[in-house]
Amino acid sequence: MISKIARRNKIKTRIRGKISGTAQRPRMSVFRSNKGIYVQLIDDLAGRTLVAASSKGLEGGTKIEVAARVGADIAKKAMENGITEVVFDRNGYLFHGRVKSLADAARQAGLKF
């Protein structure tokens, strides 16, 4: 039987073979831990992170509500840096729960993907 981590890594590798970020349309990579959620906008051609946001320091509410605040925060930071369109990389996680909440909040705040 395949472990959860091995399954996620297999999906992650398959996804990363298909998507890539540029300076005009960076990759929005999501990492979810048991305690927090982190998101970065990455320019894969230059190999650098353009913008990042996380749930560190955010308190109150459920994990899904905190993820929505992180999504709105990353969208705000992206708009300040002139980024309006991204490629969403769910990093092997199911598009459900916290990942979906983050994505929906980023879309509502103005990011296109």
C-alpha positions as CSV (number, residue, x, y, z in Angstrom):
1,M,0.0,0.0,0.0
2,I,1.3,3.5,-0.9
3,S,1.6,6.1,1.8
4,K,-0.1,9.4,1.8
5,I,3.2,11.3,1.4
6,A,4.3,9.0,-1.5
7,R,0.9,9.5,-3.2
8,R,1.2,13.3,-2.9
9,N,4.8,13.3,-4.2
10,K,3.7,11.2,-7.2
11,I,0.9,13.6,-8.0
12,K,3.2,16.6,-7.4
13,T,5.8,15.3,-9.8
14,R,3.2,14.7,-12.5
15,I,1.7,18.2,-12.0
16,R,5.1,20.0,-12.1
17,G,5.9,18.3,-15.4
18,K,3.0,20.2,-16.9
19,I,3.0,23.6,-15.3
20,S,5.7,26.3,-15.0
21,G,5.7,29.9,-13.8
22,T,7.1,33.0,-15.5
23,A,7.6,36.6,-14.3
24,Q,4.4,37.7,-16.0
25,R,2.4,34.6,-14.9
26,P,4.0,33.0,-11.8
27,R,3.2,29.7,-10.3
28,M,1.1,29.9,-7.1
29,S,2.4,27.1,-5.0
30,V,0.5,26.0,-1.9
31,F,2.0,24.1,1.1
32,R,-0.3,22.8,3.8
33,S,0.9,21.6,7.1
34,N,-1.1,20.4,10.1
35,K,-0.8,23.8,11.8
36,G,-0.6,26.3,9.0
37,I,-0.8,27.0,5.3
38,Y,1.8,28.8,3.1
39,V,1.6,30.1,-0.4
40,Q,4.3,31.5,-2.8
41,L,4.3,33.1,-6.2
42,I,7.3,31.6,-8.0
43,D,9.1,32.6,-11.2
44,D,10.5,29.2,-12.3
45,L,12.6,30.6,-15.1
46,A,14.6,32.8,-12.7
47,G,14.2,30.4,-9.9
48,R,13.0,32.9,-7.3
49,T,10.0,33.6,-5.1
50,L,8.3,36.9,-6.1
51,V,5.7,37.1,-3.2
52,A,4.9,34.9,-0.2
53,A,2.2,34.7,2.5
54,S,1.5,32.4,5.3
55,S,-0.8,31.8,8.3
56,K,2.0,32.5,10.8
57,G,0.8,35.2,13.2
58,L,-2.9,34.9,12.1
59,E,-5.1,33.7,15.0
60,G,-8.8,33.2,15.5
61,G,-11.2,31.3,13.3
62,T,-11.1,27.8,11.8
63,K,-8.3,26.6,9.6
64,I,-10.5,27.2,6.5
65,E,-11.1,30.8,7.6
66,V,-7.4,31.4,8.2
67,A,-6.6,29.9,4.7
68,A,-9.1,32.3,3.2
69,R,-7.3,35.2,4.8
70,V,-4.0,34.0,3.5
71,G,-5.5,33.8,0.0
72,A,-6.7,37.3,0.2
73,D,-3.3,38.4,1.6
74,I,-1.4,36.8,-1.3
75,A,-3.7,38.4,-3.9
76,K,-3.3,41.8,-2.3
77,K,0.5,41.5,-2.3
78,A,0.5,40.2,-5.9
79,M,-1.6,43.2,-7.1
80,E,0.9,45.6,-5.3
81,N,3.7,43.9,-7.4
82,G,1.7,44.2,-10.6
83,I,0.8,40.4,-10.9
84,T,-2.8,39.8,-11.9
85,E,-2.6,36.3,-13.4
86,V,-1.1,33.1,-11.9
87,V,-0.8,29.3,-12.6
88,F,-2.3,27.5,-9.6
89,D,-0.1,24.6,-8.2
90,R,-2.0,22.7,-5.5
91,N,1.2,20.7,-4.9
92,G,-0.4,17.3,-4.9
93,Y,-3.1,18.2,-2.3
94,L,-6.8,17.6,-3.2
95,F,-8.6,20.8,-4.3
96,H,-10.8,20.7,-1.2
97,G,-11.0,22.3,2.2
98,R,-8.2,24.7,3.0
99,V,-6.7,24.6,-0.4
100,K,-10.0,25.4,-2.1
101,S,-10.7,28.2,0.5
102,L,-7.3,29.8,-0.2
103,A,-7.9,29.6,-4.0
104,D,-11.4,31.0,-3.8
105,A,-10.3,34.0,-1.6
106,A,-7.5,34.8,-4.0
107,R,-9.9,34.7,-6.9
108,Q,-12.3,37.0,-5.1
109,A,-9.5,39.4,-4.3
110,G,-8.7,39.7,-8.0
111,L,-6.2,37.1,-9.1
112,K,-7.0,35.2,-12.3
113,F,-6.3,31.5,-12.7
